[in-house]
């Protein structure tokens, strides 16, 4: 299997990553590292058939800080491809603790190689 991982967001409370081409992969995953003290926040992996979609992107994965083990912690999920392009977005502001933050990684895998 061919695997590639990208840090899409680094220690953020809000924001949207750049757009990544995922056409050559058949599985994509999202991992979020929640900083110590985080009590709220949602980070999503969204997909689109075009890299410049101006409308609403499709949410493929949603990771909620309230469902994570006591931070600092990492939550993750992987799915089959639902689009040709992907981005990571903080859909609910990351908050709580002295220095709330989330770092998000996209993992792309082609299981047929």
C-alpha positions in Angstrom: 0.0 0.0 0.0 1.1 3.5 -0.8 0.6 6.0 2.1 1.1 9.8 2.3 0.6 12.0 5.4 0.3 15.8 5.4 0.0 18.2 8.3 -2.9 20.2 7.1 -3.4 22.5 10.1 -0.8 23.3 12.8 -1.9 24.4 16.3 -5.0 26.3 15.3 -8.3 27.3 16.9 -10.0 28.3 13.6 -9.2 28.0 9.9 -9.2 26.0 6.7 -6.3 24.2 5.1 -5.2 24.4 1.6 -6.8 22.0 -0.9 -5.2 18.6 -1.6 -5.7 16.3 -4.6 -6.8 12.9 -3.4 -7.8 11.4 -6.7 -5.0 8.8 -6.8 -6.0 7.4 -3.3 -8.8 5.1 -2.3 -8.8 5.8 1.4 -8.3 9.0 3.3 -8.1 9.6 7.0 -8.1 12.5 9.4 -6.1 12.6 12.7 -6.4 15.5 15.1 -4.1 16.1 18.1 -6.0 18.1 20.7 -3.9 20.3 23.0 -4.0 19.9 26.8 -7.1 21.5 28.3 -9.2 21.6 25.1 -12.9 21.2 26.0 -14.6 22.1 22.7 -14.0 22.1 19.0 -14.8 20.2 15.8 -12.4 19.5 12.9 -13.8 18.1 9.6 -12.3 16.6 6.5 -14.3 17.8 3.5 -14.3 16.7 -0.1 -15.3 18.2 -3.5 -15.2 17.2 -7.1 -13.4 20.5 -7.9 -10.6 22.3 -6.2 -12.3 25.7 -6.3 -15.8 24.8 -5.1 -17.3 28.0 -3.8 -20.3 26.3 -2.2 -20.6 23.8 0.6 -18.1 20.9 0.6 -19.2 17.4 1.6 -18.1 16.4 5.1 -16.4 13.0 5.0 -15.1 12.9 8.5 -16.0 15.0 11.6 -13.9 14.7 14.8 -15.2 16.4 18.0 -13.0 17.3 20.9 -15.8 16.5 23.4 -15.6 12.8 22.2 -11.8 12.6 22.6 -10.0 11.1 25.6 -8.8 13.8 28.0 -6.4 16.0 26.1 -3.7 16.0 25.1 -4.9 13.2 22.9 -5.3 12.1 19.3 -8.5 11.1 17.6 -8.7 9.6 14.1 -11.0 8.1 11.5 -10.6 6.8 7.9 -13.1 6.5 5.1 -13.3 5.5 1.4 -12.9 8.4 -1.0 -15.9 10.6 -1.5 -14.4 13.2 -3.8 -11.4 14.2 -5.9 -10.1 17.1 -3.7 -10.0 17.4 0.1 -9.4 20.1 2.8 -9.5 20.2 6.6 -11.6 22.9 8.3 -12.3 23.8 11.9 -16.1 23.9 11.9 -16.5 24.7 15.6 -13.8 26.9 17.2 -11.3 25.0 19.4 -11.4 26.3 22.9 -10.6 25.5 26.6 -7.5 25.5 28.7 -4.6 28.1 28.6 -3.5 27.5 25.0 -6.3 25.7 23.1 -5.2 24.3 19.8 -5.7 21.4 17.3 -3.2 20.0 14.8 -4.7 18.1 12.0 -3.2 15.5 9.6 -4.6 14.0 6.4 -3.5 10.5 5.7 -4.0 9.2 2.1 -3.7 5.6 1.1 -3.8 3.6 -2.1 -4.5 0.1 -0.9 -4.1 -1.4 -4.4 -0.4 -0.5 -4.7 
